[in-house]
């Protein structure tokens, strides 16, 4: 199970020139495929006269989701070299789009591979790379009289409260590092039920407290 991953903290750019052609690389941190499509569309609008808008991305904490697109360049000369650099830097949740302005001279297979690789490398070398913890998110629903022990349990676990909802019952969403998720639920159950951590580990439900896993982010 993946506990940590590497990505870029903010967008960055790179530029490579060869025989009149310009290769502008744009790297973005992205959480999902829809963000990739938005960035690609924005770049196509910003560079309508460019000959190609080639790209690659790798997504997911384990990097399992990826795509490489040559956008009209010879097969394997653009998207794959871009993806290769993303993998070289051991990154995920990253999109790189390389916009090419044709300079009138054909570069050949090796020239294209080099151009897309080097422009991407420059963009990623300039990027601030950071390692992040995978966070597990949960939703809690509880009676108001349980507010104090719930907040105490979350504080002990070092949880980040994402949102609160005070209706007929109290509800909140929180996030904790994946590695600490089981311990956090144990601390919550112990605090609300008024039992030891050892006893809480065996509890499948606690009166007045309902929890739901929302997935990782």
C-alpha positions as CSV (number, residue, x, y, z in Angstrom):
1,X,0.0,0.0,0.0
2,X,1.4,3.4,-1.1
3,X,2.0,5.7,1.9
4,X,3.9,8.5,0.2
5,X,4.4,9.8,-3.4
6,X,6.4,12.4,-5.2
7,X,4.9,15.2,-7.3
8,X,5.5,18.9,-8.2
9,X,4.4,21.7,-6.0
10,X,3.5,24.2,-8.7
11,X,3.5,24.6,-12.5
12,X,6.9,25.0,-14.3
13,X,8.1,25.5,-17.8
14,X,11.0,24.4,-20.1
15,X,12.2,25.5,-23.5
16,X,14.2,23.6,-26.1
17,X,15.2,24.8,-29.6
18,X,16.5,22.8,-32.6
19,X,16.9,24.0,-36.2
20,X,14.2,26.6,-36.0
21,X,11.6,24.5,-34.0
22,X,10.6,25.6,-30.5
23,X,9.5,23.1,-27.9
24,X,7.7,24.7,-25.0
25,X,7.2,22.3,-22.1
26,X,4.5,23.0,-19.4
27,X,4.4,20.8,-16.3
28,X,1.4,20.9,-14.0
29,X,0.5,19.2,-10.7
30,X,-2.8,17.4,-11.4
31,X,-5.1,15.4,-9.1
32,X,-7.2,13.7,-11.8
33,X,-7.7,13.3,-15.5
34,X,-10.3,16.1,-15.8
35,X,-7.6,18.6,-14.7
36,X,-5.3,17.3,-17.5
37,X,-8.0,17.9,-20.1
38,X,-8.5,21.5,-18.8
39,X,-4.8,22.3,-19.0
40,X,-4.5,20.8,-22.4
41,X,-7.5,22.8,-23.7
42,X,-6.1,26.0,-22.2
43,X,-2.8,25.5,-23.9
44,X,-4.4,24.8,-27.3
45,X,-6.3,28.1,-27.0
46,X,-3.1,30.0,-25.9
47,X,-1.0,28.5,-28.7
48,X,-3.4,28.1,-31.7
49,X,-0.6,28.4,-34.3
50,X,1.5,25.6,-32.8
51,X,1.9,22.5,-35.0
52,X,1.6,20.0,-32.1
53,X,0.4,19.8,-28.5
54,X,1.9,16.6,-27.3
55,X,1.5,15.4,-23.7
56,X,1.9,12.7,-21.1
57,X,0.7,12.2,-17.6
58,X,0.9,9.8,-14.8
59,X,-1.8,9.7,-12.0
60,X,-2.6,8.0,-8.8
61,X,-0.6,7.4,-5.7
62,X,0.9,4.3,-7.2
63,X,1.2,5.8,-10.6
64,X,-1.0,3.2,-12.2
65,X,-2.9,5.6,-14.5
66,X,-0.9,7.1,-17.4
67,X,-1.2,8.2,-21.0
68,X,1.2,9.4,-23.7
69,X,0.0,11.2,-26.8
70,X,2.0,12.1,-29.9
71,X,-0.6,14.5,-31.4
72,X,0.4,13.9,-35.0
73,X,4.2,13.4,-34.5
74,X,5.6,10.0,-35.6
75,X,4.5,7.3,-33.2
76,X,6.6,7.1,-30.1
77,X,8.6,10.3,-30.7
78,X,6.8,12.7,-28.4
79,X,4.4,11.3,-25.7
80,X,6.7,8.4,-24.7
81,X,9.8,10.6,-24.2
82,X,7.7,13.0,-22.1
83,X,6.4,10.1,-20.0
84,X,9.9,8.8,-19.7
85,X,11.0,12.0,-18.0
86,X,8.1,12.0,-15.6
87,X,9.1,8.4,-14.6
88,X,12.8,9.4,-14.5
89,X,12.0,12.0,-11.8
90,X,9.8,9.3,-10.1
91,X,6.7,11.6,-10.2
92,X,3.0,11.0,-10.2
93,X,-0.1,13.3,-10.4
94,X,1.9,15.2,-13.0
95,X,1.0,16.4,-16.6
96,X,3.5,17.7,-19.1
97,X,2.4,19.3,-22.3
98,X,5.0,20.1,-24.9
99,X,3.9,22.7,-27.5
100,X,5.9,22.6,-30.8
101,X,6.3,25.5,-33.2
102,X,7.6,24.0,-36.4
103,X,10.7,25.7,-37.8
104,X,10.6,24.3,-41.3
105,X,13.2,21.6,-40.9
106,X,12.3,18.0,-40.2
107,X,14.2,16.7,-37.2
108,X,13.9,13.0,-37.8
109,X,13.0,10.3,-35.2
110,X,16.0,10.8,-33.0
111,X,15.8,14.5,-33.2
112,X,12.2,14.6,-32.1
113,X,12.7,12.2,-29.2
114,X,15.6,14.3,-28.0
115,X,13.6,17.5,-28.3
116,X,10.6,16.3,-26.4
117,X,12.8,14.6,-23.8
118,X,15.0,17.6,-23.2
119,X,12.2,20.2,-23.0
120,X,10.4,18.0,-20.5
121,X,13.5,17.5,-18.5
122,X,14.1,21.3,-18.3
123,X,10.5,21.9,-17.0
124,X,10.8,19.2,-14.4
125,X,14.3,20.2,-13.3
126,X,12.9,23.7,-12.6
127,X,10.0,22.4,-10.7
128,X,9.8,22.2,-6.9
129,X,9.5,18.5,-6.2
130,X,7.9,17.4,-3.0
131,X,7.1,14.2,-1.2
132,X,3.5,14.0,0.1
133,X,1.8,11.6,2.4
134,X,-1.3,9.8,1.1
135,X,-4.2,11.0,3.2
136,X,-7.3,8.9,4.0
137,X,-10.5,10.9,4.4
138,X,-13.4,10.0,6.6
139,X,-16.9,11.3,7.5
140,X,-18.1,11.2,11.1
141,X,-21.7,11.6,12.2
142,X,-22.3,11.8,16.0
143,X,-24.6,13.0,18.7
144,X,-23.8,16.4,20.1
145,X,-23.1,15.0,23.5
146,X,-20.2,13.1,21.9
147,X,-18.6,16.3,20.6
148,X,-16.0,16.5,23.3
149,X,-14.6,13.0,23.0
150,X,-14.7,13.1,19.2
151,X,-12.7,16.2,19.1
152,X,-10.3,14.8,21.8
153,X,-9.8,11.7,19.7
154,X,-9.1,13.7,16.5
155,X,-6.7,15.9,18.3
156,X,-4.8,12.9,19.7
157,X,-4.6,11.5,16.2
158,X,-3.3,14.7,14.7
159,X,-6.2,14.7,12.2
160,X,-7.0,17.5,9.8
161,X,-10.6,18.6,9.9
162,X,-11.8,19.3,6.4
163,X,-15.4,20.4,7.0
164,X,-18.1,20.5,9.7
165,X,-21.9,20.3,9.5
166,X,-24.1,21.1,12.5
167,X,-27.6,19.9,11.8
168,X,-29.8,17.6,13.8
169,X,-26.7,15.7,14.5
170,X,-23.1,16.8,14.2
171,X,-21.0,15.7,11.3
172,X,-17.5,16.4,10.1
173,X,-15.0,15.2,7.5
174,X,-11.3,14.8,8.4
175,X,-8.1,13.5,6.9
176,X,-5.2,11.6,8.3
177,X,-2.0,10.1,6.8
178,X,-2.9,6.6,5.5
179,X,-0.3,5.0,7.8
180,X,-2.2,6.4,10.8
181,X,-5.8,5.7,9.7
182,X,-6.4,2.5,11.6
183,X,-5.0,4.0,14.8
184,X,-7.1,7.1,14.4
185,X,-10.3,5.1,14.2
186,X,-9.3,3.2,17.3
187,X,-8.6,6.4,19.2
188,X,-12.0,7.8,18.2
189,X,-13.8,4.6,19.3
190,X,-11.9,4.6,22.6
191,X,-12.6,8.2,23.3
192,X,-16.3,8.0,22.5
193,X,-17.0,4.6,24.1
194,X,-14.9,5.4,27.1
195,X,-12.8,2.2,26.8
196,X,-9.1,1.4,26.4
197,X,-7.5,1.3,23.0
198,X,-7.1,-2.4,23.2
199,X,-10.9,-2.8,23.8
200,X,-11.7,-0.3,21.1
201,X,-9.9,-2.3,18.5
202,X,-12.5,-5.0,18.8
203,X,-15.5,-2.7,18.5
204,X,-17.3,-2.8,15.2
205,X,-19.7,-0.1,16.2
206,X,-20.0,2.6,18.9
207,X,-23.4,3.9,20.0
208,X,-23.8,7.6,18.9
209,X,-21.0,7.4,16.4
210,X,-21.0,6.5,12.7
211,X,-18.0,6.7,10.5
212,X,-17.6,6.3,6.7
213,X,-14.4,6.0,4.6
214,X,-14.4,8.6,1.8
215,X,-11.2,7.4,0.1
216,X,-7.7,8.7,-0.3
217,X,-6.4,12.0,-1.6
